[in-house]
């Protein structure tokens, strides 16, 4: 089947765990038989949730959409640090988890609220000399990185079942939740890594109602096309 015209707009996808963001782009390209597809804000393979895909002329507003605030729900695990700062990495150190009072946990989260500098992890898509850091990391290299000014607008702490803590965070663009968790673990004195992550919101767009990967794989192309938000609709939702 060949679709007659390249659609212009944004498709909200609920990414499944185990996939890269590029895997989702490749799936949509294949199902809709179009080439001009981009994505806004990479989600690591362990992460699930909202991935904004831009199609056709929608790729022209990709940078605009990427610049908006994001909301995540996650689980951190205390006592273990890894080289990737998440559960996909190699364990670097294990430390005992002290019996932590709720006040101590809250104080650690509170330290990383508002404006602060965050050191991007080596396993990231940031480029140095045109080469993504994660490629250098795979070669066993560690290079100087510039700290980035980021902002946390708010957070909430959910289930606390040590060594695990569930949380949510509303943050600025360019924010690494893995590093946030790593730094909170350092503050608590026992280290931590990111166990699970889900992006629930990006700007005015929420994961509720996003098309799932299973639907992308099974739905008819015409039904996938019906889920694409037109550029005027995207503009209305953003309040632009």
N, C-alpha and C positions, 0 to 999 in steps of 0.2 A: 504494500500500500504506500502511496506517495501523497503526502499532504501538500496541497496546492500553494499555501502561503505560510511564511514563517510568522508565528504569533509574536506579538509585542506585549510584554508585560512581565509579571512576577508570579512565580509559582511557590506557594508555601509548602514545604516538605517536612514531614516528621522523620528525621533520619534514624535508621536503626543502628544498634551497636554493631561493631565489627566492620563497618564500612568507612572508607574515607569520603570526604566531601566530593572529591573528584569521581569516585565510584557513582555517586548519585547523579552528578552532571552527565556522566557517560550513559547511565541508564535512561535519562530523559532524552538525550540526543538520539539514542537508539530507538526508543519507543515512538518519538515524534518525528524521527528522520530529519532532524535539523542540526545545524552545526553551531549556531550562535547562541550558546548557553553559558552563563557564568554563575558564580555563587558569591554570596556576601558573608564573609566571616567564616573561616575554617573551623570545623568541629573535628576533634581528634576521633580516631576509631572507637575508643571506649565510650565516647559521648553519644547521647541520643538527643532528639528534639529538633527545634526549629532551625531549618536551613532555608534561606531565601535564595531561590534561583531566578536569575534575570534572563529573559529570552528576547531575541530580536533587538529592537530599539530600547528595550528595557535595560540592556547592558550599559547604556549611556548614563543611567542613574545609579549604577552599582556603587560607586564611591560614596554617593550621598546616603544610600541605605546602610552602607558599612559603618558610617560615622555615627550612627545612632546608638543609644544606650541599650544594654542587654541585661536580661534577667536569667539567672540560673538557679537550679536546685541541685544540690550535691550531697555526697557523703564523704567525709574524711575519716581516715584511720590513723590513730595516734600510735607512736612507738616504732614506726618503720619509715625510713626515708629511702627513696629510689632515685636512680639517675635521671629519670624522666619526670619525677615529681608526681607520678600517677602509678596505678596498679599494673600498667603495661611494662614498666621498667624493671631493671635489675636492682635488687636490694643492696643498698650501700651500708646501712647501719640499722641495728635493732636496739632499742632502749626500753627499759621498763616504764610503764605508764603509771604515774603516781595517782593516788585517789584525789581527783580534782573536784573542788567545789564548783557549783554553778557560777559563782561570782568570778572565779579565776578564768573559766571558759569565756564568760561574757567579756571580761576585761581584755582577753587576747583578741577577740573579734573587734572590740571597740578600738583597739590600737590601730586597726586597719580600716578606719572609716574616714570619709572626707578625702582630702588630697594627700597623697603620699607617693613616694617613688618606689617602683617595682623593677627588679632586675629580670629582664626576659630570660627564660630558660634556654639552655643550649639546644634542647630538642624543640625547635620552633621554626616557623616559616620565614622569620626575619632573615633578610639577606645581608651578607657581608662580602663585598667584592663581587656581587652578583651571584653568590652561592648561598642557598638556604642554610641556616645554622644546623638544621637536623642532618644535612649531608656531611657537614664537617664533624658533627658529633659521632656519626656512624664510623668515621675514620679515626675515632679516638682523640679528636682534637678539641681543645677548649680555647675559645678566643675571648678577647675583651668585649664586653657589651656595655652599651650606654643605658643607665637606669632611665625608666620612662615615668613621667608624671601621669598617674591614673587617679580615678575618683570612685569611691564607693558611696552611693547615695543612701543605702540602707541595707540591712541584713536581718535575718531572723534565724534563731536556733531552734531546731525541732527536737527530734528524738536524741537523747544522750544515753547511749548504752556503751560505755567505755569498753574497748578503745574506739568505738565509732560514734560520730556526731553527724546528724543530718542538719543541713543549713540551706538557706537561700540567700542570694546576694544580687543587688541591683547595681550595676557598674557601668563605667564609661567604656568607650571603644578601646581596643588595644590592651584589654585587661586579661591577664592569665589567671584563671581560677586555680590551676595547678600550683602556681607560685604563691598565690594567696593562702592556700592550704599549707604549703611548705613553710611559709613565714609564721603562720599561726602556730604550727607545731613547734617551731623554734622558740617562739615566745612562751609556750607552755613547758619548754624544757625537755621534751621527749621526742620531738620530730613528728612528722606526719606526711602522708601522701593522699592523693585524691583517689578514692575508691570507685566512685560513680558520679556521673554528671549528666544533667539534662538542661538544655536551653529551652526556657519556657516563653521567652518574649524577646523581640528585637524591635526597638522603636515602638510603633503602634500596632505591630503585628504579633499575634500570639500563636502558640503551637496548637491550641484548640481548633479543630476543624481543618488542620493541615492534612494534605494527602499523605498517606503512609507509603513506605517502600513497597509493601505487599500490594497495595492498590496500584502503584506505578507499574508493577510487574504484570498484573493481571487485567487491569482495566483496558477497555478499547481506547485507542489514541484519541478519538473524538470526545470521550468522557474525560480524559486527562485535560484536553484543551478547554473544556468547560470550567475547569478549576483554576485556570489562569486568570489572575487579576489584571484588568486592562490598565494602561498607564493613567487614564483619568481616575479610575477607581483607587489606584495606589496613591495618587495625589490627594484625593478626598480623605482617605484613611489617615494620611499623614497630617491632615489639616493644613496642607500647603495651598 
